Amino acid sequence: MNRSICDLCDAYESLIQIAEPVFSGFGGKSAFGGQIVTIKCFEDNSLVRELVASDGRGKVLVVDGGGSKRRSLLGDQLGAKAAANGWEGILINGAVRDVEALRALELGVLALAAIPLKTEKKGLGERAVTLKFAGVEFTPGHYLYADPNGVIVAGRALE
Protein backbone atom coordinates (compact mmCIF):
# COMPACT_ATOMS: atom_id res chain seq x y z
CA MET A 1 0.00 0.00 0.00
CA ASN A 2 1.29 3.42 -0.91
CA ARG A 3 -1.00 5.58 1.24
CA SER A 4 -2.15 5.34 4.84
CA ILE A 5 -5.73 4.49 5.72
CA CYS A 6 -6.04 8.03 7.11
CA ASP A 7 -5.10 9.48 3.70
CA LEU A 8 -7.53 7.14 1.93
CA CYS A 9 -10.32 8.16 4.34
CA ASP A 10 -9.60 11.83 3.68
CA ALA A 11 -9.62 11.37 -0.09
CA TYR A 12 -12.49 8.87 -0.45
CA GLU A 13 -14.73 9.29 2.59
CA SER A 14 -17.96 9.08 0.57
CA LEU A 15 -16.85 5.83 -1.12
CA ILE A 16 -15.74 3.77 1.87
CA GLN A 17 -17.01 1.84 4.86
CA ILE A 18 -14.92 1.97 8.03
CA ALA A 19 -14.76 -1.16 10.20
CA GLU A 20 -15.24 -0.93 13.93
CA PRO A 21 -11.85 -1.03 15.72
CA VAL A 22 -12.12 -4.62 17.00
CA PHE A 23 -9.15 -6.28 15.27
CA SER A 24 -5.59 -6.82 16.48
CA GLY A 25 -2.58 -7.28 14.22
CA PHE A 26 -0.82 -10.66 14.23
CA GLY A 27 1.03 -10.75 10.89
CA GLY A 28 4.41 -9.54 9.74
CA LYS A 29 2.88 -6.88 7.47
CA SER A 30 1.13 -4.05 9.31
CA ALA A 31 -0.30 -2.49 6.13
CA PHE A 32 -1.97 -4.40 3.33
CA GLY A 33 -4.78 -4.19 0.81
CA GLY A 34 -6.37 -6.00 -2.06
CA GLN A 35 -9.46 -7.48 -3.64
CA ILE A 36 -11.74 -9.28 -1.19
CA VAL A 37 -12.23 -13.06 -1.25
CA THR A 38 -14.67 -14.38 1.38
CA ILE A 39 -15.30 -17.46 3.50
CA LYS A 40 -17.99 -17.99 6.13
CA CYS A 41 -17.19 -20.79 8.56
CA PHE A 42 -17.58 -21.55 12.24
CA GLU A 43 -14.78 -23.26 14.17
CA ASP A 44 -13.78 -25.19 11.02
CA ASN A 45 -10.92 -23.90 8.86
CA SER A 46 -11.22 -26.47 6.03
CA LEU A 47 -12.11 -23.79 3.48
CA VAL A 48 -9.34 -21.50 4.75
CA ARG A 49 -6.88 -24.35 4.08
CA GLU A 50 -8.22 -24.69 0.50
CA LEU A 51 -8.09 -20.99 -0.34
CA VAL A 52 -4.65 -20.17 1.06
CA ALA A 53 -3.29 -22.89 -1.24
CA SER A 54 -4.45 -20.85 -4.26
CA ASP A 55 -2.89 -17.78 -5.90
CA GLY A 56 -3.56 -14.81 -3.61
CA ARG A 57 -1.63 -12.06 -5.38
CA GLY A 58 -3.49 -8.77 -4.98
CA LYS A 59 -6.12 -10.38 -2.73
CA VAL A 60 -7.22 -10.28 0.90
CA LEU A 61 -9.01 -13.24 2.45
CA VAL A 62 -11.88 -12.20 4.73
CA VAL A 63 -13.05 -14.99 7.04
CA ASP A 64 -16.24 -14.73 9.09
CA GLY A 65 -15.81 -17.19 11.93
CA GLY A 66 -18.91 -15.89 13.68
CA GLY A 67 -16.74 -14.01 16.16
CA SER A 68 -15.76 -17.26 17.92
CA LYS A 69 -12.68 -17.04 20.09
CA ARG A 70 -12.88 -20.71 21.10
CA ARG A 71 -10.89 -22.19 18.18
CA SER A 72 -8.21 -20.81 15.87
CA LEU A 73 -9.02 -20.41 12.17
CA LEU A 74 -5.39 -19.63 11.16
CA GLY A 75 -2.02 -20.79 12.47
CA ASP A 76 1.59 -20.99 11.34
CA GLN A 77 1.14 -23.66 8.65
CA LEU A 78 -1.79 -22.02 6.86
CA GLY A 79 -0.23 -18.59 7.34
CA ALA A 80 3.01 -19.76 5.72
CA LYS A 81 1.05 -21.27 2.85
CA ALA A 82 -0.86 -18.00 2.34
CA ALA A 83 2.38 -15.98 2.34
CA ALA A 84 4.02 -18.41 -0.11
CA ASN A 85 1.04 -18.05 -2.46
CA GLY A 86 1.17 -14.25 -2.43
CA TRP A 87 -1.87 -13.38 -0.33
CA GLU A 88 -1.69 -9.74 0.81
CA GLY A 89 -3.51 -10.37 4.05
CA ILE A 90 -6.18 -12.21 6.01
CA LEU A 91 -8.89 -10.59 8.15
CA ILE A 92 -10.60 -12.98 10.56
CA ASN A 93 -13.75 -12.43 12.58
CA GLY A 94 -12.42 -15.03 14.99
CA ALA A 95 -9.14 -16.23 16.46
CA VAL A 96 -5.63 -17.22 15.35
CA ARG A 97 -2.77 -19.16 16.95
CA ASP A 98 1.02 -19.54 16.57
CA VAL A 99 1.32 -15.78 17.02
CA GLU A 100 5.14 -15.68 17.02
CA ALA A 101 5.30 -17.56 13.70
CA LEU A 102 2.59 -15.38 12.12
CA ARG A 103 4.55 -12.23 13.04
CA ALA A 104 7.54 -13.57 11.09
CA LEU A 105 5.55 -13.92 7.84
CA GLU A 106 5.28 -11.41 5.00
CA LEU A 107 1.49 -11.45 5.44
CA GLY A 108 -1.02 -9.10 7.00
CA VAL A 109 -3.14 -10.87 9.63
CA LEU A 110 -5.91 -9.22 11.62
CA ALA A 111 -8.13 -11.13 14.04
CA LEU A 112 -10.14 -10.68 17.21
CA ALA A 113 -7.82 -12.67 19.48
CA ALA A 114 -5.36 -15.53 19.81
CA ILE A 115 -6.12 -18.96 21.25
CA PRO A 116 -3.98 -22.11 21.11
CA LEU A 117 -6.77 -24.58 20.20
CA LYS A 118 -7.03 -25.69 16.55
CA THR A 119 -10.30 -26.19 14.68
CA GLU A 120 -12.08 -29.34 13.72
CA LYS A 121 -11.94 -30.26 10.02
CA LYS A 122 -15.45 -31.06 8.81
CA GLY A 123 -15.35 -29.32 5.42
CA LEU A 124 -18.14 -26.95 6.45
CA GLY A 125 -18.59 -23.35 5.36
CA GLU A 126 -19.43 -21.13 2.40
CA ARG A 127 -17.23 -19.37 -0.16
CA ALA A 128 -17.79 -16.17 -2.14
CA VAL A 129 -20.62 -14.82 0.02
CA THR A 130 -21.18 -11.26 1.25
CA LEU A 131 -20.24 -11.04 4.93
CA LYS A 132 -21.41 -8.55 7.55
CA PHE A 133 -19.47 -7.91 10.76
CA ALA A 134 -17.63 -5.06 12.51
CA GLY A 135 -20.21 -2.66 11.04
CA VAL A 136 -19.04 -3.36 7.48
CA GLU A 137 -20.25 -5.36 4.49
CA PHE A 138 -17.45 -7.41 2.87
CA THR A 139 -18.44 -8.20 -0.72
CA PRO A 140 -16.33 -10.51 -2.90
CA GLY A 141 -14.52 -8.45 -5.53
CA HIS A 142 -14.60 -5.22 -3.51
CA TYR A 143 -11.40 -3.91 -1.89
CA LEU A 144 -10.10 -3.94 1.67
CA TYR A 145 -7.29 -1.72 2.97
CA ALA A 146 -5.75 -2.06 6.43
CA ASP A 147 -2.96 -0.52 8.46
CA PRO A 148 -2.44 0.22 12.18
CA ASN A 149 -5.06 3.01 11.89
CA GLY A 150 -7.87 0.66 10.94
CA VAL A 151 -9.68 -1.21 8.19
CA ILE A 152 -11.71 0.24 5.32
CA VAL A 153 -13.68 -1.31 2.48
CA ALA A 154 -14.45 0.22 -0.92
CA GLY A 155 -16.40 -0.95 -3.95
CA ARG A 156 -13.41 -0.24 -6.19
CA ALA A 157 -9.64 0.04 -6.00
CA LEU A 158 -8.59 3.34 -4.39
CA GLU A 159 -4.93 3.48 -5.35
RATA-V293268 format. One line per field, one symbol per residue. psi: psi as a letter, one per 20 degrees, with the letter a starting at -180 (. if undefined). A space follows every 50 residues. Layout:
psi = ???
This chain:
psi = phqrhgghgghkhiirqpqqmiqqpiripiprqapppqpprokokghggg hiirpjpjqpppookjjpjhqpipagghghggghjjpgrpppmbrrrlgg hhhiqmppoprhrqqiprrqnikqrqqlqpqorkjqpoppiapppqaiia pqpqirpi.
